[in-house]
Amino acid sequence: MTAHPLPVTSAPAYQAIDTLLDRFGRFGVDLGLERIIHLLARLGNPHQRVPILHVAGTNGKGSVCAYLSSVLTQAGYRVGRYTSPHLVHWCERICIDQQPIAPEILLERLQQVVAAIDPTQPSPTQFEVFTAAAWLHFATEQVDIAVMEVGLGGRLDATNVVDNPLVSVITSLSREHWQRLGPTLADIAREKAGVLKPGRPAVVGPLPAEAAAVVQGRIAELSCPALWVQPAEAQGGGVAAFGQGNERLIYPLPFLGEHQLINSAIAIATLQQLQAQGWAIPPSAIVTGMAQAKWPGRLQWVQWLDNQQQPHPLLIDGAHNPAAAQVLRRYVDSWLEPQGERSVLWLMGMLETKDHQDIFEALLRPGDSLHLVPVPGHQSAAPADLAAIAQKTCPDLAHCTTYASLEQGLATIAATPAPLTVLCGSLYLIGHFFATEAVTS
């Protein structure tokens, strides 16, 4: 069984999607709502026909979206889900009832969007074109509800075009994308809080004090009924409990890591907000939906098969920012301690724009081995540059080696016994791993 199977369909459709979207990749990231609003208007404002849950935050967005869409599907609703980035192909970003959009249909939606672009106006960005296709697909398919994940920030993100979300969610806040969102937590919080709308319910996870003050101020200004969520209680054996008294819910946690206690609690609190608005979501649907949620590439154990088809256990995770790296390190420590082990073999690649030193500080310990590779097809940090930062950050590494490709790095670790081997540093690297290697769950 593959850990992340691709939909079975024709390769030409995949290639056509890539070619079409590449035309807009040169416009880069340019936050703002004018272009997407104008484009959606020319498409008949499909976003106005889709009730949404809007999910913002630095980390945890994907898990929360996975929980929400799984439970709502289990409750009998037709559920759209829009997330980013993808691991293997663009189709993963747009799902209905947990199933990725077929590439032939995605290509058709994208062609409809491109045909609607006003040549007299500035071109929409790649993310805006794709987001418009998601809105168009959900409206055309008449979903009952869509779970929409913010791409970057919140206030000026292309998903932030709905004035009356069913619930606005802020999962967490830490210092990421500060080059675009602002240098301080308060600056970033102001951007994330842009998803809050006047009088509409808000669900907010635990935030640093500086960020919480900004979000609280915005909630008061907009008169949002707000629920500040605390983590669920661990019950042992991958089970958690949320709520009090007769409303206490016991449910399974399908994802690894203690941070899922807060992510799952945020999802259930959001579902309770929907219940208060009249949505029929029985406790049985919550329990079953939580158990069936899937979100690959995050704290996931897989077996990688080398060229001789020999299996090698790998822990894989994006760990693409300092907060996510800290979560990964806590899980690694919790795994190592019962084994009586201390050292880790890290196989890592990172994008050029990431906070490399902070990520290394979170992950690396004396005696660890670090193997550095580029992230194919993206603005990758040079492995040699990462090696210099890593050795300065943690001078007592047992090994620090660079490779020209992930494949070379994998070949080396296949011949290097280690108590624990972790592949991390970029979701794009994880996606390349899934797309090119033989992997079983």
Secondary structure, DSSP 4 states (H G I P E B T S, - for coil): -BSSPPP-S-HHHHHHHHHHHHHHHTT-----SHHHHHHHHHTT-GGGG--EEEEE-SSSHHHHHHHHHHHHHHTT--EEEE-S--SS-GGGGEEETTEEPPHHHHHHHHHHHHHH--TTSPPPPHHHHHHHHHHHHHHHTT-SEEEEE-SSSSTTSTT---SS-SEEEE----S-SHHHH-SSHHHHHHHHGGG--TT--EEE----HHHHHHHHHHHHHHT--EEEPPPPEE-SSSEEEESSGGG-EEEE--S-STTHHHHHHHHHHHHHHHHHTT----HHHHHHHHHH---TTSSEEEEEE-TT--EEEEEE----SHHHHHHHHHHHHHHHHHHT----EEEE--BTTS-HHHHHHHH--TT-EEEE---TTS-BPPHHHHHHHHHHH-TT-SEEEE-SSHHHHHHHHHTS--S-EEEES-HHHHHHHHHHSEEE-
